[in-house]
Amino acid sequence: MINNINNNHKSYSGADVRRMAQLMVKKELRALLGDKNSKVEAIARKLSTVLAGAVLKEQKHV
């Protein structure tokens, strides 16, 4: 998904990138940990912020 964001050659806002990353992270965490795990939301928020930062940094270099 991150490659798709960069390959589209569009510029996304930080909030948009963070939301996309959070959805992706939640989906993967739920698959690994199960839907009922209460830590999924907190972990997804933290990881999505890190992923969004990486994507935005990469967009500036493209």
C-alpha positions as CSV (number, residue, x, y, z in Angstrom):
1,M,0.0,0.0,0.0
2,I,2.8,2.4,0.8
3,N,4.3,1.7,-2.7
4,N,0.9,2.5,-4.2
5,I,0.8,5.8,-2.4
6,N,4.2,6.8,-3.8
7,N,3.6,5.3,-7.2
8,N,0.5,7.3,-7.8
9,H,2.6,10.5,-7.9
10,K,-0.1,12.3,-6.0
11,S,0.5,14.4,-2.9
12,Y,-1.4,13.3,0.1
13,S,-1.8,15.3,3.3
14,G,-0.3,14.0,6.5
15,A,-3.8,13.2,7.9
16,D,-4.8,11.2,4.7
17,V,-1.6,9.2,4.9
18,R,-2.0,8.5,8.6
19,R,-5.6,7.3,8.1
20,M,-4.6,5.0,5.2
21,A,-1.7,3.6,7.3
22,Q,-3.9,3.1,10.3
23,L,-6.5,1.1,8.3
24,M,-3.7,-1.0,6.9
25,V,-2.1,-1.6,10.3
26,K,-5.5,-2.4,12.0
27,K,-6.3,-5.0,9.3
28,E,-3.0,-6.7,9.7
29,L,-3.0,-6.6,13.5
30,R,-6.6,-8.0,13.7
31,A,-5.5,-10.8,11.4
32,L,-2.6,-11.6,13.7
33,L,-4.1,-10.9,17.2
34,G,-7.8,-11.4,16.6
35,D,-10.7,-8.9,16.5
36,K,-11.3,-8.9,20.2
37,N,-7.8,-7.7,21.2
38,S,-8.1,-4.3,22.9
39,K,-4.5,-3.3,22.2
40,V,-5.1,-3.4,18.4
41,E,-6.4,0.2,18.3
42,A,-3.6,1.7,20.4
43,I,-0.9,-0.2,18.5
44,A,-2.5,0.8,15.2
45,R,-2.5,4.5,16.2
46,K,1.2,4.4,17.1
47,L,2.3,2.5,14.1
48,S,0.3,4.5,11.7
49,T,1.9,7.7,12.9
50,V,5.3,6.2,12.2
51,L,4.3,4.8,8.8
52,A,2.7,8.2,7.8
53,G,5.9,10.0,8.7
54,A,7.9,7.6,6.6
55,V,5.6,8.0,3.6
56,L,5.5,11.8,3.8
57,K,9.3,11.9,4.1
58,E,9.6,9.7,1.0
59,Q,7.1,11.9,-0.9
60,K,9.3,14.9,-0.3
61,H,12.3,13.1,-1.9
62,V,10.3,12.0,-5.0
